Amino acid sequence: MSDCLFCRIIAGEIPSAKVYEDDLVFAFRDIAPQAPTHILVVPKAHIPDCSGITRENSAVVSRIFTVIPEIARAEGLETGYRVVSNCGPDAGQTVKHLHFHILGGKQLALEMA
């Protein structure tokens, strides 16, 4: 989608601090980090949010969850990390492209905001 921020980042139209890329997945550092390590992991195919996951495209989510621990290890997050996906405006999703946040590098609060 030409107006999607993450699609434009994946296409190289907008610069990013790329951490990982393969044929299905792209990962880059968040520009407004909420933790010392804050990486966004996105499917290259445009899926708006968790509600857009179908049987036909669900393999990319499996791939993302294979890649996340690899990225966490490469980032030195041996003592733990959090994976978050905000789905829809009430959950705080600001970019309508499925994405998962990897947060780590410090002890994170246990309460939900």
Beta strands, then each sheet from edge to edge (+ up, - down):
strand 1: 18-21
strand 2: 25-29
strand 3: 37-43
strand 4: 81-84
strand 5: 100-104
sheet 1: 1+ 2- 3+ 5- 4+
end
